[in-house]
Amino acid sequence: MNLCATYYYRPIMARRGFSQERFKVFYFLALLAGVLVTLMIGANGGLSAYYGIYKASVIIHVIGLAALSLTLLLRRENPLAHFKKGFLWFIYLGGVIGVFTTLFLNFAFGKISISAIMALGLLGQSIMGLLIDQFGLFGMPRYPFHPRKLIGIIIVSAGIFVMIDSFVLIPVLISFAAGICVVLSRTLNARLSEASSVYTSTFYNYVTGLSVSIIALFVLAQADLASGFSFVANPWIYLGGLLGAAVVFIGNVTVPKVSAFYLTLLMFSGQVFSGVIFDQIVATEFAALILVGGILVVAGLCIDLVIDRRHRNKLASES
């Protein structure tokens, strides 16, 4: 068998001993992360509506950091221990970039439609994911582009453009940048998890994210500080930090095992369909464009996955 083909089609299984069955588990985890993102957005939205964007960001990170600190304590895991193995400062920026993702999305909200924000974010994630796969950026496994994937990519692109129903230049660019930030954040967190552990990496994501959130609160929202703090009767809105920690944790597990492009589409699939259901139940609204776009994205994803699987089987039979 051609050595380059082996490296492309079995980059993780060959080097780390993962079976196809275990990859199905990673695909399921990616879908689950998308569902958790939908719930997280709902919780964080409620928190932001009550406290304001910047104060809510601090609260979210404090809750997540508290939960992760307790987890590390129970596991008797020292988050400083891995520094002895070498220090790559840029892999600690996942939490910082995550805060910018939130700020970008908040800026775009209300200026273009929700479906456009989701579509442009997916476009940014997809392009960044393809670049990471093609060149193995940040030390990630390489999944070089193959022409046969064009069929699925064209269908995915159609789904993205179906969801874009409004165009205002600055919010469009900001939404696109937010998608890029999503992939960068989870990739850097995954690199940190390989240098330490998935728990330690998630912990640092919230440490750096909290630091930036506090700075943003003092610099950009001093009026929110003057309003003080009081608890809301609805405990649901405080779960965003825990849900976010779960999403980051799952990302740390799945990013090194799944193509960045496929991971983006899997998480989006879980997010868009759970979001449609959530909107129908809570707001009795039906997002037709998002649903149609989501169906096309899933169709393109499934086609590429089937084509890849058949080609892997063909190569295995020839070896």
C-alpha positions as CSV (number, residue, x, y, z in Angstrom):
1,M,0.0,0.0,0.0
2,N,1.1,3.5,-0.8
3,L,2.7,5.0,2.4
4,C,1.2,8.5,1.8
5,A,-2.3,7.0,1.5
6,T,-1.7,5.1,4.7
7,Y,-0.7,8.3,6.5
8,Y,-3.8,10.1,5.2
9,Y,-6.5,7.5,5.7
10,R,-5.3,6.0,9.0
11,P,-3.3,8.8,10.6
12,I,-4.6,8.0,14.1
13,M,-5.4,4.3,14.0
14,A,-2.0,3.4,12.6
15,R,-0.1,5.5,15.1
16,R,-2.2,5.2,18.2
17,G,-4.1,1.9,17.8
18,F,-7.6,3.2,17.5
19,S,-10.3,1.0,15.9
20,Q,-13.1,2.2,13.7
21,E,-15.5,1.5,16.5
22,R,-13.7,3.9,18.8
23,F,-13.9,6.5,16.1
24,K,-17.7,6.2,16.2
25,V,-17.5,7.0,19.9
26,F,-15.6,10.2,19.1
27,Y,-18.2,11.1,16.4
28,F,-21.0,10.7,19.0
29,L,-19.1,12.8,21.5
30,A,-18.8,15.6,18.9
31,L,-22.5,15.5,18.3
32,L,-23.1,15.6,22.0
33,A,-20.9,18.6,22.3
34,G,-23.0,20.4,19.7
35,V,-26.2,19.7,21.8
36,L,-24.4,21.0,24.9
37,V,-23.4,24.1,23.1
38,T,-27.1,24.8,22.4
39,L,-28.0,24.4,26.1
40,M,-25.0,26.5,27.0
41,I,-26.1,29.3,24.7
42,G,-29.5,29.3,26.3
43,A,-28.1,29.5,29.8
44,N,-25.5,32.1,29.0
45,G,-28.1,34.2,27.2
46,G,-30.3,34.3,30.3
47,L,-27.3,35.2,32.4
48,S,-26.3,38.0,30.0
49,A,-29.8,39.4,29.9
50,Y,-29.8,39.8,33.7
51,Y,-26.2,40.8,34.5
52,G,-24.9,42.2,31.2
53,I,-22.5,40.6,28.8
54,Y,-19.2,41.3,30.6
55,K,-20.3,40.5,34.2
56,A,-22.0,37.4,32.9
57,S,-18.7,36.3,31.3
58,V,-16.9,36.6,34.6
59,I,-19.6,34.6,36.4
60,I,-19.5,31.9,33.7
61,H,-15.8,31.5,34.0
62,V,-15.8,31.6,37.9
63,I,-18.3,28.8,38.0
64,G,-16.5,26.7,35.4
65,L,-13.1,27.3,37.1
66,A,-14.5,26.4,40.5
67,A,-15.9,23.1,39.2
68,L,-12.6,22.3,37.5
69,S,-10.5,23.2,40.5
70,L,-12.6,20.8,42.6
71,T,-12.2,18.1,39.9
72,L,-8.4,18.5,39.9
73,L,-8.3,18.4,43.7
74,L,-10.3,15.2,43.8
75,R,-8.1,13.7,41.2
76,R,-5.0,14.9,43.0
77,E,-3.7,16.4,39.8
78,N,-1.3,19.3,39.9
79,P,-1.9,21.7,36.9
80,L,1.6,23.1,37.3
81,A,3.4,19.7,37.0
82,H,3.6,19.6,33.2
83,F,5.6,22.9,33.0
84,K,8.7,20.8,33.7
85,K,8.2,19.1,30.3
86,G,8.6,22.4,28.4
87,F,6.7,25.6,28.0
88,L,4.8,26.5,24.8
89,W,3.1,29.8,25.7
90,F,0.7,29.9,22.7
91,I,-1.1,26.7,23.6
92,Y,-2.4,28.4,26.8
93,L,-4.4,31.0,24.7
94,G,-7.4,28.8,24.0
95,G,-9.4,30.4,26.8
96,V,-8.4,33.9,25.7
97,I,-9.5,33.2,22.1
98,G,-12.8,31.8,23.5
99,V,-13.6,35.1,25.1
100,F,-13.1,36.9,21.8
101,T,-15.4,34.4,20.2
102,T,-18.2,35.4,22.6
103,L,-17.5,39.1,22.1
104,F,-17.6,38.8,18.3
105,L,-20.9,36.9,18.4
106,N,-22.4,39.5,20.8
107,F,-21.3,42.3,18.4
108,A,-23.0,40.6,15.4
109,F,-26.2,39.7,17.3
110,G,-29.0,42.0,16.2
111,K,-27.1,43.4,13.2
112,I,-27.6,40.3,11.0
113,S,-30.0,37.3,11.4
114,I,-29.2,34.4,13.7
115,S,-29.2,32.0,10.7
116,A,-26.6,34.3,9.0
117,I,-24.4,34.3,12.2
118,M,-24.5,30.5,12.4
119,A,-23.8,30.1,8.7
120,L,-20.9,32.5,8.6
121,G,-19.5,31.0,11.8
122,L,-19.7,27.6,10.3
123,L,-18.0,28.9,7.1
124,G,-15.1,30.3,9.2
125,Q,-14.9,27.0,11.2
126,S,-14.9,24.9,8.0
127,I,-12.2,26.9,6.2
128,M,-10.0,26.9,9.3
129,G,-10.6,23.2,9.9
130,L,-9.6,22.4,6.3
131,L,-6.4,24.4,6.7
132,I,-5.5,22.6,9.9
133,D,-6.2,19.3,8.3
134,Q,-4.2,20.1,5.2
135,F,-1.1,21.4,6.8
136,G,-1.2,19.9,10.3
137,L,-1.1,23.3,11.9
138,F,-0.3,23.5,15.7
139,G,1.1,20.0,15.6
140,M,-2.3,18.4,14.8
141,P,-2.6,15.2,12.6
142,R,-2.7,15.9,8.8
143,Y,-5.7,14.9,6.7
144,P,-4.7,16.2,3.3
145,F,-7.6,17.3,1.0
146,H,-8.7,14.8,-1.7
147,P,-10.8,15.8,-4.7
148,R,-13.4,13.1,-4.0
149,K,-14.4,15.2,-0.9
150,L,-15.6,18.0,-3.2
151,I,-19.1,16.4,-3.5
152,G,-19.8,16.7,0.2
153,I,-18.1,20.1,0.5
154,I,-20.3,21.5,-2.3
155,I,-23.4,20.3,-0.5
156,V,-22.2,21.7,2.8
157,S,-21.4,25.0,1.1
158,A,-25.0,25.0,-0.3
159,G,-26.3,24.5,3.3
160,I,-24.2,27.4,4.5
161,F,-25.4,29.8,1.9
162,V,-29.0,28.8,2.3
163,M,-28.8,30.1,5.9
164,I,-27.3,33.5,4.9
165,D,-30.4,35.7,4.5
166,S,-28.8,39.1,5.4
167,F,-25.5,40.8,4.6
168,V,-23.9,43.7,6.4
169,L,-20.2,43.8,5.8
170,I,-18.7,44.3,9.4
171,P,-21.1,41.9,11.2
172,V,-20.5,39.4,8.4
173,L,-16.7,39.6,8.8
174,I,-17.0,39.5,12.6
175,S,-19.2,36.4,12.5
176,F,-16.7,34.7,10.1
177,A,-13.9,35.6,12.5
178,A,-15.8,34.1,15.4
179,G,-15.9,30.8,13.5
180,I,-12.2,30.9,13.0
181,C,-11.7,31.6,16.7
182,V,-13.8,28.6,17.7
183,V,-11.5,26.2,15.8
184,L,-8.3,27.9,17.1
185,S,-9.5,27.8,20.7
186,R,-10.4,24.1,20.7
187,T,-7.2,23.2,18.8
188,L,-5.0,25.0,21.2
189,N,-6.9,23.5,24.2
190,A,-6.3,20.0,22.6
191,R,-2.6,20.7,22.2
192,L,-2.4,21.7,25.8
193,S,-4.3,18.5,26.9
194,E,-1.7,16.4,25.0
195,A,1.1,18.3,27.0
196,S,-0.7,17.8,30.3
197,S,-4.2,16.2,30.6
198,V,-7.8,16.9,29.4
199,Y,-8.6,18.1,32.9
200,T,-5.6,20.5,33.2
201,S,-6.2,21.9,29.8
202,T,-9.9,22.6,30.5
203,F,-8.7,24.2,33.8
204,Y,-6.3,26.6,32.0
205,N,-9.0,27.5,29.4
206,Y,-11.0,28.9,32.3
207,V,-8.1,30.5,34.1
208,T,-7.1,32.5,31.0
209,G,-10.7,33.1,30.0
210,L,-11.5,34.5,33.4
211,S,-8.5,36.8,33.4
212,V,-9.5,38.4,30.1
213,S,-13.2,38.6,31.2
214,I,-12.2,40.5,34.4
215,I,-10.1,42.9,32.3
216,A,-12.9,43.5,29.9
217,L,-15.3,44.1,32.8
218,F,-13.2,46.7,34.4
219,V,-12.2,48.4,31.1
220,L,-15.5,48.2,29.1
221,A,-18.3,47.9,31.6
222,Q,-17.6,49.9,34.8
223,A,-21.3,50.7,35.0
224,D,-22.0,47.0,35.5
225,L,-19.6,47.0,38.5
226,A,-21.6,49.8,40.2
227,S,-24.8,47.8,40.0
228,G,-23.5,45.2,42.4
229,F,-24.5,41.5,42.4
230,S,-27.6,39.6,43.4
231,F,-28.7,36.0,42.7
232,V,-31.4,35.2,40.3
233,A,-34.2,32.8,41.4
234,N,-33.7,30.7,38.3
235,P,-30.7,28.4,38.8
236,W,-30.7,27.2,35.2
237,I,-28.9,30.3,33.9
238,Y,-25.9,29.6,36.1
239,L,-25.2,26.2,34.4
240,G,-23.5,27.8,31.4
241,G,-20.0,27.6,33.0
242,L,-20.5,23.9,33.7
243,L,-21.8,23.1,30.2
244,G,-19.0,25.1,28.7
245,A,-16.5,23.1,30.7
246,A,-18.1,19.9,29.4
247,V,-17.8,21.2,25.8
248,V,-14.1,22.1,26.2
249,F,-13.4,18.8,27.9
250,I,-15.1,16.9,25.0
251,G,-13.1,19.0,22.5
252,N,-9.9,18.1,24.3
253,V,-10.8,14.4,23.9
254,T,-12.0,14.5,20.3
255,V,-9.8,17.1,18.5
256,P,-6.7,14.9,18.3
257,K,-8.8,12.0,17.1
258,V,-11.1,13.5,14.4
259,S,-10.4,15.7,11.4
260,A,-10.9,19.3,12.3
261,F,-13.3,19.7,9.3
262,Y,-15.4,16.7,10.3
263,L,-15.4,17.7,13.9
264,T,-16.8,21.2,13.0
265,L,-19.6,19.6,10.9
266,L,-20.5,17.0,13.6
267,M,-20.7,19.6,16.3
268,F,-22.7,21.9,14.1
269,S,-25.1,19.1,13.3
270,G,-25.7,18.5,17.0
271,Q,-26.1,22.2,17.6
272,V,-28.4,23.1,14.8
273,F,-31.0,20.3,15.3
274,S,-31.1,20.6,19.0
275,G,-31.4,24.3,18.5
276,V,-34.4,23.9,16.2
277,I,-36.0,21.6,18.8
278,F,-35.2,24.0,21.6
279,D,-36.7,27.0,19.8
280,Q,-39.8,25.0,18.9
281,I,-40.4,24.0,22.6
282,V,-39.4,27.2,24.4
283,A,-40.2,30.0,21.9
284,T,-42.6,28.1,19.6
285,E,-40.6,29.4,16.7
286,F,-39.6,27.4,13.6
287,A,-36.3,28.3,12.0
288,A,-36.9,27.0,8.5
289,L,-33.6,28.3,6.9
290,I,-31.5,26.9,9.7
291,L,-33.2,23.5,9.4
292,V,-32.8,23.3,5.6
293,G,-29.2,24.5,5.9
294,G,-28.6,22.0,8.6
295,I,-30.0,19.1,6.6
296,L,-27.7,20.0,3.7
297,V,-24.7,20.2,6.0
298,V,-25.5,16.8,7.4
299,A,-26.0,15.3,4.0
300,G,-22.7,16.6,2.8
301,L,-21.0,15.3,5.9
302,C,-22.5,11.9,5.5
303,I,-21.5,11.6,1.9
304,D,-17.9,12.5,2.6
305,L,-17.8,10.1,5.6
306,V,-19.2,7.2,3.5
307,I,-16.8,7.9,0.6
308,D,-13.9,8.0,3.1
309,R,-15.0,4.8,4.7
310,R,-15.3,3.0,1.4
311,H,-11.8,4.2,0.3
312,R,-10.3,3.0,3.6
313,N,-11.9,-0.4,3.1
314,K,-10.6,-0.6,-0.4
315,L,-7.1,0.3,0.7
316,A,-7.3,-2.3,3.6
317,S,-8.4,-5.0,1.1
318,E,-5.4,-4.2,-1.2
319,S,-2.8,-4.2,1.6
